[in-house]
Amino acid sequence: MSTATERMTTRDATAQQKGTRSGATARAPWLLLAPFLALFIFTFILPILVAIGSSFTKVTRSGLFGEQGVTSEFAWFDNYALALADGNFIASIGRMILFGIVQVPVMIVAATVLALLLESASARWPGLFRAAYFMPYGVPGVIATILWSFLYVPGLSPVIDVASWMGLDVDFLGAGTVLWSIANIVTWSYTGYNMLIIIAQLKSIPGELYEAARVDGAGAWRIAFSIQIPLIAPALVLTTVFSIIGTLQLFAEPQVLQTVAPAIDSQYTPNLSAYTTAFAYNDYNVAAAQAVLIAVVAFVLSFAFLRLTNRKSK
């Protein structure tokens, strides 16, 4: 009996140890993720929730400077109605949609061409050129805009001087051209970043496919259009979605160019409009509603693009 009791005790102890180990194993990933999750919640999720809550709130200040008290009440969709009634804000969204229709395809095509060229068998010093093309992404948007403004401002720009010598009247900061001057800065800044994403997808293509294609007599163009581009479609979709979202978030470039371009007003882009509403007009609740609308438009455009690409791939 004592032997049987000892065996049962040993089994119970072993089972308890296994249960403790399995519990510790289950908790370990969450303990490792805890710092990231805390940072993610407090710097991303919480601000979004606060912005949404603020967009449904109306703040009333009594007195000339609010010295008689401040009251907050639920405003339903009043702030959204005020945001949508602002013609300049709606125009800024339309302007950025036009911007994205032209700039995003140009940038993605340029990034794809650069990636294919750098990953071709005849490319020389690919690492050097990858670093050179990626370098503009490391330049902050404010600095990049200041650098490009020297090429846009008359009297400072050698490009305008050369064009004037040739009898051409070039105005990079005019009402009809300043949007595309901003598009040029954005394309210069982010093409290298998108190129690296596409290169990473290209490197995942098995070398046997290239060898089989060459055995069948396929040239560089046939390999690019029949093998590489179809297999990097996920990277192209990813970079396009990122670019669509980034288009509606455009802020630094027009804000900096605003000092030298009269055509750029304080509500030229959606983010600039929300910034002006918040910090120039002190209407933070309507600005929050504008921010939520920007996010909704970005989500709708990204979702529509994903649905379109998924439908074509079927």
N, C-alpha and C positions, 0 to 999 in steps of 0.2 A: 504493500500500500504506500509505503513511504517513497518507493522508487517511482510509482505512478504519479504521486503528488508532486514530486520534484520535476518530473517531465512536464506536467501541466503548468507548473509555475514557470519553468523555462520557456514554454511556448507562449504563455501570456506576456512574459517580459520581452520576448522577441517580437511579438505582435505589437506591443506598445512602442518598442523602439522603431519598428517600421512605420507605425502611424505617426510618430514624432518626426521621423525623417521625411515622410511624404508631406506632412504639414509644413515643415520648414522649406521643402522644395517648392511647394505651391506658393509660399509667401515670398520667396527670394526674388522672383521677377518683379513683384509689386514694390518691394523695398528698393530695388534698383531703379525702378521707374518713378518712384515717389518724387525725387527732386524735379525731374522733367515735368511730371504731371502737375505739381504745385505751380511751377513757373508758367506752364501752358495755361492753366486755369486763371491765374491772377493777371497775366499779361495779354491773354487772347480772349478767352471765353468771358471773363468778367467784364472787360470793357465793352464787348459786344452786347451783353445783357444790359449794361448800364445805358448804352446808347439807345437801345430799343426802348427801354423804360423811359428815358428822357424824351424820346420822340412822341410819346403819348402823354406827356406832362405839360401843363401850362403854369408858368410862374408869374405871379402878379405882385408887383412892388408898390407899396403905398407910400405916398410922399414924393417929394422931388428927387431925392436920392435913395429912396427906399428906407428911410429912417423910421417910418411908421410900421414897418413889418413887411415880411415877405410870405406870401401864401402860395402853396402848390396844390393843383387839382388835376384830376384826370381829364384830358382834353380830347379823348377819342381820336378821331382822324383830322382834327383841326390843323395841326402842324403840317401834316401831309398835304392838306388842301392848300395851305399857304405856299408850301414848296412847289407844288405843281402849278400854282397860279403865277409863279415867278417866271416870266417869259425868258429872262436871261439864263436862268438855270436850265430850262428845257432846251434852249438853244445851245447851251454848252454840251449837253448830252448828245444832241444831234451832231454837233461839230466833232465830238470825239468818236462817234460811230463812223462818220465819214473818214476821219483820221485813221481809224482801225481798218476800214475796208481797203485803203490804199497802202498804209504803212506796214501792216502785219504781213500780208502776202509778200511784199518786197523783201522784208527782213528775213522771213522764213526761207524764201527762195535763195537769197544771198547766203544764209547760213548753211543751207543744204549743199549749194555749189562749192563753198569753201571746204566743207567736211568731205565731200567726195574727192575733191582735188588733193586734199592732204592725206587721204587714205588710199590714194591710187598707188600702184606699184612703182611708178616713175617719179613720185614726189621726193624732192630733196630737202633735207633738214626739216622734216615735219614738226618736230618738237619746237624748234625755233619759231616757226610760223604760227603754230598753235598758241604759243605764249604771246606772240605779237598781236594776233587777232583778239585774244582774250583780254589783253591789257586795258583797252578802253573801258571794259566793265569794272575794273578796279578804280577808275576815276569817279569820284562822287559826282552826282548829277549837277550840283551847283557849279563845281569847278569846270566840268565839261561844257556847261552852257556859257560860262565866262570865257573859256578858250575859244569856243565857236563864235561868240559875239564879236571878237576881233576880226572875224572874216565876214561878218554881217553888217557892221556899222560903217556907213560912208565916212571917208576920211581916214579910217584905220585899216580897212580891208584892202589887201593887195589884189584880191579877186575883182572887186568893184573897180579898182584903178585900171587893171588890165582890160576889163570889159569896156570901160569908158574910152580907153585908147583905141579900141576896135570899133567904136561908135555904137556900143550897146548900152542901153539904160537898164541896169540891174538894181532891183530894190528887194533885198532879202527880208525886209521887215515891213513891207507893205501889207495892207489889209488882205489882199488876195494871195500873198506868198508866205506870210509869217507862219501859218500853220504847217506848211511843208518844210520851212526852215527848222521848226521844232521836230518834225518827223525825221529830218536828216540827223539831228543830234541823237534822237532815240535809237535810230537804226545803227548809227556809229557805236553807240554805247552797248547795245544788247545783242548785236549779231554774233560776236565772239562767244558770248555766254550760251546762246542757243546752238552754236556750232559744236561746242563741247558735248552737249547733251546728245546731239545727232552722232558725233564721233563715237561716243560710248556705245550707242546702239549698233553702229557699223562694226565695232570690234567684236560684237557678240555673234556675227555671222560666221558660220563654219568655213574654214578655208577650202574644204572639199567641194563646196558649191562653186567657188571660183575656178578650181582646177577642172571640174566637170564642164563648166561653161567654156573655158578656153579649149578644152579637147574638142568640144562641139563647134569650135570656130567662132565663138562670140568675141566681139571686140569690146573696147572700153565702154562705148555708148550703150551697147546691148546689155552688158553686165550691169551698168548703172540703172537702166530703165526696167530691166526684167528681173533683177535680183536685189540690188541694193535698195532702191527706192521703195519697192513693196515691203521689204523686210524692216525698214526703218519707219514705217507708217506710225507705230505707236509713239515714237519720239517726236515725229512731226505733229501729231495730235497734241501731245503734251506741251510742246513749245508754243503751239498756236493758242491753246487755252491760257497758258501763262501770259502770253502777249495780249490777249483780249482783256484779261483782268487788269494787266498793267496799263493798258490804254486808258481805261476809265479812272485810274489812279494817278494820272499825270498831274504833277503839281510843281516840282522844283524848276523845271525848264521854263514854263511860261511865267512863273513868278519872277525869275531872274531876268528874263528877256523883257519883262514889263517895264523895266527902267529905261530901256532904249527903244522899245517898240510901242508907239502910241496905239497901234491897232489892238494890242492886248489889254483888255480891261480887267477889272477885278473879279469878273465872273466868266473868264474865258474858258475854263475847264470846270467840270463838276466839282472836283476837290477844291479848286480855287474859289468857287462860288460858296461852298460850305464853309471854308475858312473865313471868307469875308463876312458871311452872315453871322458867324460865331464871334469873331474878334473885332470886326468893324461896326457891326450893328448890335452886338451883344445879345443876339437872339439864339441862345444855345439850343433851345428845344427845336426850333425850325432847322437849325444846322444839323442836329441829330437826325431829324426826319430826312433831310437831304442825303446824309451819309447812308442811311438805311436804303433809300431809293437807289443810290449808286450801287450798293451791294446787290440789290435785287436785279437791277439791269445787267450787271456783270454776270450774275448767276444765270439769268435767262439766256443771255447771248452764249455763254459757255455751254449751257445745257443744250441749246438749239444746235450748236456746232457739233457737239458730241453725238446727238441723235442723227444728224445729217451724215457724219462720217460712219457711224455704225450701220446706218441703212445702206450706204454705198458698199460697205465691206461684206454685206450678206449676199 
